Amino acid sequence: MPDGLLTIAQVAEILSTTERFPRRLIEERRITFVKVGRHVRIPADALAAYIAANTVHPAPLRRPRLGVAA
């Protein structure tokens, strides 16, 4: 992932989404962003934190209890 500030287009490419999705994240204040004049940029570490916070890990396998009558 690139360092520094990312454009909306770069964030959309990293997330494999359209540009509308990062814009919605910004509008809903679900990701940290920086305003540079009229331009909006997202820090690379904020994007990494967003990805880490929204990563879903697999649930551990539950082994069936054998020998227990129902």
MODELLER restraints for C-alpha pairs under 7 A, 6 or more apart:
rsr = mdl.restraints
at = mdl.atoms
rsr.add(forms.Gaussian(group=physical.xy_distance, feature=features.Distance(at['CA:2:A'], at['CA:44:A']), mean=6.60, stdev=0.5))
rsr.add(forms.Gaussian(group=physical.xy_distance, feature=features.Distance(at['CA:3:A'], at['CA:44:A']), mean=5.61, stdev=0.5))
rsr.add(forms.Gaussian(group=physical.xy_distance, feature=features.Distance(at['CA:4:A'], at['CA:43:A']), mean=5.78, stdev=0.5))
rsr.add(forms.Gaussian(group=physical.xy_distance, feature=features.Distance(at['CA:4:A'], at['CA:44:A']), mean=5.67, stdev=0.5))
rsr.add(forms.Gaussian(group=physical.xy_distance, feature=features.Distance(at['CA:5:A'], at['CA:41:A']), mean=5.63, stdev=0.5))
rsr.add(forms.Gaussian(group=physical.xy_distance, feature=features.Distance(at['CA:5:A'], at['CA:42:A']), mean=5.42, stdev=0.5))
rsr.add(forms.Gaussian(group=physical.xy_distance, feature=features.Distance(at['CA:5:A'], at['CA:43:A']), mean=4.40, stdev=0.5))
rsr.add(forms.Gaussian(group=physical.xy_distance, feature=features.Distance(at['CA:5:A'], at['CA:44:A']), mean=5.91, stdev=0.5))
rsr.add(forms.Gaussian(group=physical.xy_distance, feature=features.Distance(at['CA:6:A'], at['CA:41:A']), mean=5.36, stdev=0.5))
rsr.add(forms.Gaussian(group=physical.xy_distance, feature=features.Distance(at['CA:6:A'], at['CA:42:A']), mean=5.09, stdev=0.5))
rsr.add(forms.Gaussian(group=physical.xy_distance, feature=features.Distance(at['CA:6:A'], at['CA:43:A']), mean=6.02, stdev=0.5))
rsr.add(forms.Gaussian(group=physical.xy_distance, feature=features.Distance(at['CA:6:A'], at['CA:44:A']), mean=6.35, stdev=0.5))
rsr.add(forms.Gaussian(group=physical.xy_distance, feature=features.Distance(at['CA:7:A'], at['CA:41:A']), mean=5.11, stdev=0.5))
rsr.add(forms.Gaussian(group=physical.xy_distance, feature=features.Distance(at['CA:7:A'], at['CA:42:A']), mean=6.54, stdev=0.5))
rsr.add(forms.Gaussian(group=physical.xy_distance, feature=features.Distance(at['CA:8:A'], at['CA:19:A']), mean=6.20, stdev=0.5))
rsr.add(forms.Gaussian(group=physical.xy_distance, feature=features.Distance(at['CA:8:A'], at['CA:22:A']), mean=6.37, stdev=0.5))
rsr.add(forms.Gaussian(group=physical.xy_distance, feature=features.Distance(at['CA:8:A'], at['CA:41:A']), mean=6.76, stdev=0.5))
rsr.add(forms.Gaussian(group=physical.xy_distance, feature=features.Distance(at['CA:9:A'], at['CA:19:A']), mean=5.88, stdev=0.5))
rsr.add(forms.Gaussian(group=physical.xy_distance, feature=features.Distance(at['CA:11:A'], at['CA:22:A']), mean=6.79, stdev=0.5))
rsr.add(forms.Gaussian(group=physical.xy_distance, feature=features.Distance(at['CA:12:A'], at['CA:18:A']), mean=5.57, stdev=0.5))
rsr.add(forms.Gaussian(group=physical.xy_distance, feature=features.Distance(at['CA:12:A'], at['CA:19:A']), mean=5.20, stdev=0.5))
rsr.add(forms.Gaussian(group=physical.xy_distance, feature=features.Distance(at['CA:12:A'], at['CA:22:A']), mean=6.33, stdev=0.5))
rsr.add(forms.Gaussian(group=physical.xy_distance, feature=features.Distance(at['CA:25:A'], at['CA:31:A']), mean=5.86, stdev=0.5))
rsr.add(forms.Gaussian(group=physical.xy_distance, feature=features.Distance(at['CA:26:A'], at['CA:33:A']), mean=6.90, stdev=0.5))
rsr.add(forms.Gaussian(group=physical.xy_distance, feature=features.Distance(at['CA:31:A'], at['CA:46:A']), mean=6.84, stdev=0.5))
rsr.add(forms.Gaussian(group=physical.xy_distance, feature=features.Distance(at['CA:31:A'], at['CA:50:A']), mean=6.61, stdev=0.5))
rsr.add(forms.Gaussian(group=physical.xy_distance, feature=features.Distance(at['CA:32:A'], at['CA:42:A']), mean=6.55, stdev=0.5))
rsr.add(forms.Gaussian(group=physical.xy_distance, feature=features.Distance(at['CA:32:A'], at['CA:46:A']), mean=5.86, stdev=0.5))
rsr.add(forms.Gaussian(group=physical.xy_distance, feature=features.Distance(at['CA:33:A'], at['CA:40:A']), mean=6.77, stdev=0.5))
rsr.add(forms.Gaussian(group=physical.xy_distance, feature=features.Distance(at['CA:33:A'], at['CA:41:A']), mean=5.73, stdev=0.5))
rsr.add(forms.Gaussian(group=physical.xy_distance, feature=features.Distance(at['CA:33:A'], at['CA:42:A']), mean=4.53, stdev=0.5))
rsr.add(forms.Gaussian(group=physical.xy_distance, feature=features.Distance(at['CA:33:A'], at['CA:43:A']), mean=6.56, stdev=0.5))
rsr.add(forms.Gaussian(group=physical.xy_distance, feature=features.Distance(at['CA:34:A'], at['CA:40:A']), mean=5.76, stdev=0.5))
rsr.add(forms.Gaussian(group=physical.xy_distance, feature=features.Distance(at['CA:34:A'], at['CA:41:A']), mean=5.14, stdev=0.5))
rsr.add(forms.Gaussian(group=physical.xy_distance, feature=features.Distance(at['CA:34:A'], at['CA:42:A']), mean=6.04, stdev=0.5))
rsr.add(forms.Gaussian(group=physical.xy_distance, feature=features.Distance(at['CA:35:A'], at['CA:41:A']), mean=6.27, stdev=0.5))
